[in-house]
Amino acid sequence: MVAVCQGGLGWAGRGPASGPIDQHRGFLVGFFDSAKDKLTDAVDSQGDKIADGLDKAADLVDDKTGGKFGDKIDMGADKAKDALDGLDGQDDDIN
């Protein structure tokens, strides 16, 4: 069974882009593209400050949890830094 929405033939790109769902999808794609561009620019220009903020946040969380999850918190902060650093396809913004 295929779900049908108003003005189109269903979900996930299975029809003409004329229904309200497809219009919202287009808006969201544009919004997220714009947000990614702005975040990439911020990481390019302020990468060291962002890394310092992530480290401080990780230290605060580690302190609040009594050091029980220190390894996992550090791993999460490192993954966040790697993800932000890789936004522009280069690993050069966050150390």
TORFI-798709 format. One record per residue: residue number from 1; z, y, x of N, C-alpha, C in turn; residue in three letters. Coordinates in nm, 4 decimals. Example, Ala and Ser with C-alpha at 12.3 -4.5 7.8 and 13.67 -1.06 7.14 Angstrom:
! residues 2
+-----+----------+----------+----------+----------+----------+----------+----------+----------+----------+------+
!  nr !       nw !       nv !       nu !      caw !      cav !      cau !       cw !       cv !       cu ! rest !
+-----+----------+----------+----------+----------+----------+----------+----------+----------+----------+------+
!   1 !   0.7800 !  -0.5690 !   1.3190 !   0.7800 !  -0.4500 !   1.2300 !   0.7800 !  -0.3300 !   1.3200 !  ALA !
!   2 !   0.7080 !  -0.2250 !   1.2850 !   0.7140 !  -0.1060 !   1.3670 !   0.7870 !   0.0030 !   1.2900 !  SER !
+-----+----------+----------+----------+----------+----------+----------+----------+----------+----------+------+
This chain:
! residues 95
+-----+----------+----------+----------+----------+----------+----------+----------+----------+----------+------+
!  nr !       nw !       nv !       nu !      caw !      cav !      cau !       cw !       cv !       cu ! rest !
+-----+----------+----------+----------+----------+----------+----------+----------+----------+----------+------+
!   1 !   0.0000 !  -0.1184 !   0.0849 !   0.0000 !   0.0000 !   0.0000 !   0.0000 !   0.1237 !   0.0887 !  MET !
!   2 !  -0.0839 !   0.2189 !   0.0580 !  -0.0949 !   0.3430 !   0.1336 !  -0.0308 !   0.4542 !   0.0529 !  VAL !
!   3 !   0.0580 !   0.5293 !   0.1183 !   0.1199 !   0.6433 !   0.0518 !   0.0182 !   0.7551 !   0.0396 !  ALA !
!   4 !   0.0168 !   0.8204 !  -0.0751 !  -0.0799 !   0.9264 !  -0.1000 !  -0.0040 !   1.0558 !  -0.1220 !  VAL !
!   5 !  -0.0488 !   1.1620 !  -0.0541 !   0.0119 !   1.2926 !  -0.0749 !  -0.0874 !   1.3820 !  -0.1484 !  CYS !
!   6 !  -0.0415 !   1.4953 !  -0.1968 !  -0.1276 !   1.5871 !  -0.2708 !  -0.2405 !   1.6371 !  -0.1828 !  GLN !
!   7 !  -0.3605 !   1.6352 !  -0.2345 !  -0.4724 !   1.6968 !  -0.1675 !  -0.5276 !   1.6195 !  -0.0499 !  GLY !
!   8 !  -0.4796 !   1.5020 !  -0.0240 !  -0.5288 !   1.4274 !   0.0913 !  -0.5171 !   1.2791 !   0.0677 !  GLY !
!   9 !  -0.5589 !   1.2030 !   0.1608 !  -0.5574 !   1.0581 !   0.1475 !  -0.4419 !   0.9934 !   0.2207 !  LEU !
!  10 !  -0.3274 !   1.0445 !   0.2195 !  -0.2182 !   0.9703 !   0.2820 !  -0.1581 !   1.0397 !   0.4017 !  GLY !
!  11 !  -0.0881 !   0.9605 !   0.4781 !  -0.0030 !   1.0095 !   0.5853 !  -0.0626 !   0.9750 !   0.7209 !  TRP !
!  12 !  -0.0125 !   1.0368 !   0.8221 !  -0.0449 !   1.0066 !   0.9621 !  -0.1936 !   1.0200 !   0.9909 !  ALA !
!  13 !  -0.2544 !   1.1240 !   0.9389 !  -0.3931 !   1.1516 !   0.9719 !  -0.4944 !   1.0620 !   0.9046 !  GLY !
!  14 !  -0.4600 !   1.0012 !   0.7928 !  -0.5523 !   0.9106 !   0.7230 !  -0.6294 !   0.9835 !   0.6147 !  ARG !
!  15 !  -0.6810 !   1.0970 !   0.6423 !  -0.7562 !   1.1674 !   0.5393 !  -0.7790 !   1.3108 !   0.5796 !  GLY !
!  16 !  -0.8393 !   1.3864 !   0.4913 !  -0.8675 !   1.5261 !   0.5235 !  -0.7398 !   1.6077 !   0.5350 !  PRO !
!  17 !  -0.7428 !   1.7039 !   0.6232 !  -0.6254 !   1.7879 !   0.6467 !  -0.6224 !   1.9008 !   0.5443 !  ALA !
!  18 !  -0.5869 !   1.8667 !   0.4204 !  -0.5887 !   1.9693 !   0.3177 !  -0.4598 !   1.9747 !   0.2376 !  SER !
!  19 !  -0.3709 !   1.8792 !   0.2569 !  -0.2477 !   1.8759 !   0.1796 !  -0.1379 !   1.9566 !   0.2443 !  GLY !
!  20 !  -0.0293 !   1.9780 !   0.1711 !   0.0824 !   2.0559 !   0.2239 !   0.1474 !   1.9904 !   0.3460 !  PRO !
!  21 !   0.1488 !   1.8586 !   0.3515 !   0.2061 !   1.7897 !   0.4667 !   0.1257 !   1.8233 !   0.5920 !  ILE !
!  22 !  -0.0059 !   1.8205 !   0.5817 !  -0.0918 !   1.8481 !   0.6955 !  -0.0803 !   1.9939 !   0.7398 !  ASP !
!  23 !  -0.0609 !   2.0848 !   0.6456 !  -0.0440 !   2.2252 !   0.6818 !   0.0855 !   2.2451 !   0.7600 !  GLN !
!  24 !   0.1915 !   2.1786 !   0.7192 !   0.3190 !   2.1886 !   0.7912 !   0.3077 !   2.1240 !   0.9284 !  HIS !
!  25 !   0.2353 !   2.0142 !   0.9361 !   0.2171 !   1.9453 !   1.0640 !   0.1481 !   2.0386 !   1.1630 !  ARG !
!  26 !   0.0456 !   2.1101 !   1.1169 !  -0.0253 !   2.2047 !   1.2036 !   0.0658 !   2.3162 !   1.2516 !  GLY !
!  27 !   0.1502 !   2.3665 !   1.1625 !   0.2450 !   2.4708 !   1.2000 !   0.3419 !   2.4186 !   1.3047 !  PHE !
!  28 !   0.3947 !   2.2985 !   1.2827 !   0.4920 !   2.2430 !   1.3768 !   0.4313 !   2.2164 !   1.5135 !  LEU !
!  29 !   0.3091 !   2.1678 !   1.5172 !   0.2430 !   2.1436 !   1.6449 !   0.2286 !   2.2746 !   1.7210 !  VAL !
!  30 !   0.1843 !   2.3798 !   1.6533 !   0.1715 !   2.5102 !   1.7174 !   0.3050 !   2.5652 !   1.7634 !  GLY !
!  31 !   0.4081 !   2.5468 !   1.6822 !   0.5421 !   2.5932 !   1.7163 !   0.5932 !   2.5228 !   1.8407 !  PHE !
!  32 !   0.5795 !   2.3895 !   1.8453 !   0.6296 !   2.3148 !   1.9598 !   0.5483 !   2.3418 !   2.0861 !  PHE !
!  33 !   0.4181 !   2.3648 !   2.0721 !   0.3370 !   2.4020 !   2.1887 !   0.3841 !   2.5355 !   2.2454 !  ASP !
!  34 !   0.4103 !   2.6300 !   2.1586 !   0.4578 !   2.7607 !   2.2022 !   0.5955 !   2.7496 !   2.2678 !  SER !
!  35 !   0.6848 !   2.6708 !   2.2076 !   0.8187 !   2.6525 !   2.2638 !   0.8118 !   2.5851 !   2.4009 !  ALA !
!  36 !   0.7243 !   2.4871 !   2.4159 !   0.7093 !   2.4198 !   2.5447 !   0.6577 !   2.5161 !   2.6506 !  LYS !
!  37 !   0.5615 !   2.6003 !   2.6148 !   0.5090 !   2.6984 !   2.7093 !   0.6186 !   2.7946 !   2.7553 !  ASP !
!  38 !   0.6993 !   2.8415 !   2.6614 !   0.8074 !   2.9343 !   2.6964 !   0.9126 !   2.8662 !   2.7829 !  LYS !
!  39 !   0.9460 !   2.7425 !   2.7509 !   1.0440 !   2.6681 !   2.8296 !   0.9906 !   2.6405 !   2.9695 !  LEU !
!  40 !   0.8630 !   2.6072 !   2.9797 !   0.8009 !   2.5843 !   3.1105 !   0.8069 !   2.7104 !   3.1952 !  THR !
!  41 !   0.7766 !   2.8250 !   3.1357 !   0.7849 !   2.9517 !   3.2092 !   0.9277 !   2.9800 !   3.2553 !  ASP !
!  42 !   1.0252 !   2.9529 !   3.1690 !   1.1653 !   2.9753 !   3.2059 !   1.2068 !   2.8852 !   3.3211 !  ALA !
!  43 !   1.1663 !   2.7587 !   3.3162 !   1.2012 !   2.6656 !   3.4237 !   1.1327 !   2.7068 !   3.5532 !  VAL !
!  44 !   1.0079 !   2.7539 !   3.5445 !   0.9369 !   2.7987 !   3.6642 !   1.0085 !   2.9161 !   3.7315 !  ASP !
!  45 !   1.0569 !   3.0090 !   3.6513 !   1.1162 !   3.1295 !   3.7093 !   1.2667 !   3.1181 !   3.7338 !  SER !
!  46 !   1.3360 !   3.0326 !   3.6598 !   1.4822 !   3.0257 !   3.6689 !   1.5338 !   2.8837 !   3.6914 !  GLN !
!  47 !   1.4553 !   2.7994 !   3.7571 !   1.4909 !   2.6591 !   3.7738 !   1.6258 !   2.6356 !   3.8376 !  GLY !
!  48 !   1.6584 !   2.7123 !   3.9417 !   1.7866 !   2.6931 !   4.0103 !   1.9045 !   2.7279 !   3.9205 !  ASP !
!  49 !   1.8910 !   2.8352 !   3.8423 !   1.9989 !   2.8740 !   3.7509 !   2.0166 !   2.7701 !   3.6407 !  LYS !
!  50 !   1.9059 !   2.7153 !   3.5928 !   1.9136 !   2.6117 !   3.4894 !   1.9820 !   2.4872 !   3.5449 !  ILE !
!  51 !   1.9466 !   2.4493 !   3.6674 !   2.0100 !   2.3325 !   3.7308 !   2.1596 !   2.3556 !   3.7480 !  ALA !
!  52 !   2.1984 !   2.4755 !   3.7906 !   2.3405 !   2.5075 !   3.8049 !   2.4124 !   2.4974 !   3.6707 !  ASP !
!  53 !   2.3491 !   2.5466 !   3.5651 !   2.4092 !   2.5386 !   3.4317 !   2.4267 !   2.3948 !   3.3852 !  GLY !
!  54 !   2.3269 !   2.3104 !   3.4120 !   2.3392 !   2.1690 !   3.3747 !   2.4512 !   2.1014 !   3.4529 !  LEU !
!  55 !   2.4636 !   2.1343 !   3.5820 !   2.5707 !   2.0767 !   3.6635 !   2.7080 !   2.1218 !   3.6131 !  ASP !
!  56 !   2.7208 !   2.2494 !   3.5777 !   2.8482 !   2.3000 !   3.5259 !   2.8827 !   2.2347 !   3.3924 !  LYS !
!  57 !   2.7831 !   2.2181 !   3.3068 !   2.8073 !   2.1524 !   3.1780 !   2.8491 !   2.0071 !   3.1990 !  ALA !
!  58 !   2.7837 !   1.9385 !   3.2929 !   2.8191 !   1.7990 !   3.3223 !   2.9616 !   1.7907 !   3.3773 !  ALA !
!  59 !   2.9986 !   1.8836 !   3.4644 !   3.1340 !   1.8845 !   3.5193 !   3.2377 !   1.9100 !   3.4105 !  ASP !
!  60 !   3.2072 !   2.0000 !   3.3179 !   3.2984 !   2.0293 !   3.2075 !   3.3181 !   1.9063 !   3.1191 !  LEU !
!  61 !   3.2088 !   1.8401 !   3.0841 !   3.2180 !   1.7199 !   3.0006 !   3.2942 !   1.6098 !   3.0739 !  VAL !
!  62 !   3.2684 !   1.5947 !   3.2031 !   3.3389 !   1.4945 !   3.2833 !   3.4885 !   1.5237 !   3.2853 !  ASP !
!  63 !   3.5233 !   1.6509 !   3.2989 !   3.6644 !   1.6903 !   3.2992 !   3.7288 !   1.6628 !   3.1629 !  ASP !
!  64 !   3.6578 !   1.6966 !   3.0552 !   3.7132 !   1.6775 !   2.9198 !   3.7292 !   1.5299 !   2.8841 !  LYS !
!  65 !   3.6497 !   1.4424 !   2.9442 !   3.6610 !   1.2992 !   2.9151 !   3.7490 !   1.2277 !   3.0169 !  THR !
!  66 !   3.8117 !   1.3024 !   3.1042 !   3.9028 !   1.2427 !   3.2004 !   3.8332 !   1.1598 !   3.3079 !  GLY !
!  67 !   3.7075 !   1.1850 !   3.3322 !   3.6344 !   1.1135 !   3.4361 !   3.5926 !   0.9723 !   3.3986 !  GLY !
!  68 !   3.6133 !   0.9334 !   3.2740 !   3.5804 !   0.7973 !   3.2312 !   3.4303 !   0.7682 !   3.2368 !  LYS !
!  69 !   3.3500 !   0.8693 !   3.2152 !   3.2057 !   0.8491 !   3.2025 !   3.1278 !   0.9281 !   3.3073 !  PHE !
!  70 !   3.1898 !   0.9544 !   3.4207 !   3.1299 !   1.0386 !   3.5234 !   2.9915 !   0.9945 !   3.5661 !  GLY !
!  71 !   2.9727 !   0.8647 !   3.5881 !   2.8418 !   0.8156 !   3.6318 !   2.7349 !   0.8387 !   3.5248 !  ASP !
!  72 !   2.7710 !   0.8142 !   3.4005 !   2.6744 !   0.8315 !   3.2919 !   2.6437 !   0.9791 !   3.2687 !  LYS !
!  73 !   2.7436 !   1.0622 !   3.2818 !   2.7226 !   1.2061 !   3.2644 !   2.6317 !   1.2594 !   3.3754 !  ILE !
!  74 !   2.6572 !   1.2182 !   3.4982 !   2.5717 !   1.2611 !   3.6096 !   2.4287 !   1.2117 !   3.5915 !  ASP !
!  75 !   2.4142 !   1.0880 !   3.5450 !   2.2808 !   1.0332 !   3.5229 !   2.2088 !   1.1122 !   3.4130 !  MET !
!  76 !   2.2796 !   1.1488 !   3.3081 !   2.2204 !   1.2272 !   3.2007 !   2.1775 !   1.3654 !   3.2480 !  GLY !
!  77 !   2.2605 !   1.4300 !   3.3291 !   2.2258 !   1.5615 !   3.3825 !   2.1036 !   1.5514 !   3.4739 !  ALA !
!  78 !   2.0990 !   1.4479 !   3.5553 !   1.9833 !   1.4280 !   3.6440 !   1.8553 !   1.4042 !   3.5646 !  ASP !
!  79 !   1.8645 !   1.3257 !   3.4580 !   1.7463 !   1.3003 !   3.3746 !   1.7014 !   1.4274 !   3.3037 !  LYS !
!  80 !   1.7961 !   1.5089 !   3.2602 !   1.7606 !   1.6360 !   3.1968 !   1.6889 !   1.7269 !   3.2968 !  ALA !
!  81 !   1.7391 !   1.7324 !   3.4195 !   1.6744 !   1.8141 !   3.5229 !   1.5341 !   1.7621 !   3.5528 !  LYS !
!  82 !   1.5199 !   1.6304 !   3.5644 !   1.3878 !   1.5721 !   3.5913 !   1.2895 !   1.6029 !   3.4781 !  ASP !
!  83 !   1.3361 !   1.5922 !   3.3535 !   1.2487 !   1.6192 !   3.2388 !   1.2061 !   1.7657 !   3.2370 !  ALA !
!  84 !   1.2989 !   1.8569 !   3.2603 !   1.2646 !   1.9986 !   3.2620 !   1.1724 !   2.0308 !   3.3783 !  LEU !
!  85 !   1.1986 !   1.9711 !   3.4933 !   1.1175 !   1.9968 !   3.6116 !   0.9755 !   1.9451 !   3.5938 !  ASP !
!  86 !   0.9590 !   1.8394 !   3.5187 !   0.8272 !   1.7803 !   3.5002 !   0.7456 !   1.8417 !   3.3882 !  GLY !
!  87 !   0.7951 !   1.9450 !   3.3214 !   0.7209 !   2.0072 !   3.2110 !   0.5846 !   2.0583 !   3.2537 !  LEU !
!  88 !   0.5761 !   2.1110 !   3.3742 !   0.4490 !   2.1662 !   3.4199 !   0.3695 !   2.0668 !   3.5038 !  ASP !
!  89 !   0.4156 !   1.9426 !   3.5099 !   0.3434 !   1.8387 !   3.5839 !   0.3718 !   1.8399 !   3.7324 !  GLY !
!  90 !   0.4623 !   1.9250 !   3.7761 !   0.4973 !   1.9322 !   3.9175 !   0.6481 !   1.9222 !   3.9302 !  GLN !
!  91 !   0.6929 !   1.8579 !   4.0355 !   0.8364 !   1.8474 !   4.0616 !   0.8746 !   1.9492 !   4.1692 !  ASP !
!  92 !   0.8789 !   2.0753 !   4.1299 !   0.9029 !   2.1790 !   4.2302 !   0.9980 !   2.2890 !   4.1855 !  ASP !
!  93 !   1.0500 !   2.2819 !   4.0648 !   1.1260 !   2.3939 !   4.0112 !   1.2767 !   2.3743 !   4.0171 !  ASP !
!  94 !   1.3233 !   2.2520 !   4.0052 !   1.4669 !   2.2242 !   4.0005 !   1.5006 !   2.1285 !   4.1142 !  ILE !
!  95 !   1.6033 !   2.1666 !   4.1889 !   1.6478 !   2.0809 !   4.3001 !   1.7703 !   2.0035 !   4.2620 !  ASN !
+-----+----------+----------+----------+----------+----------+----------+----------+----------+----------+------+
